[in-house]
Amino acid sequence: MPLPDRLQPAKVNRQKLQQLADMAEEILSQIDNGAKEEDAGLKMLIDSWNSQVINPYAFSDFRDFSSWTSAKDFTPDGI
């Protein structure tokens, strides 16, 4: 029995994945350079990233992902 449409995995092209991975790297870079969770520019980037994915992430998710995976592998988990 096939999966219903609502349960089908999202179809995302490589360009979109790369764009989101680049955004994740930028967010991590700002965090590594001392940006705090309350930083307006950082909040704007995280909000922009979260608006494009199904599973939104918090500041701590972006802060910690580099210890266990790459931005390229982190990104599809949000989609």
Secondary structure, DSSP 8 states (H G I E B T S, - for coil): ----GGGS-----HHHHHHHHHHHHHHHHHHHTT--TT-HHHHHHHHHHHHTSSS---HHHHHHGGGTS-HHHHHHHH-
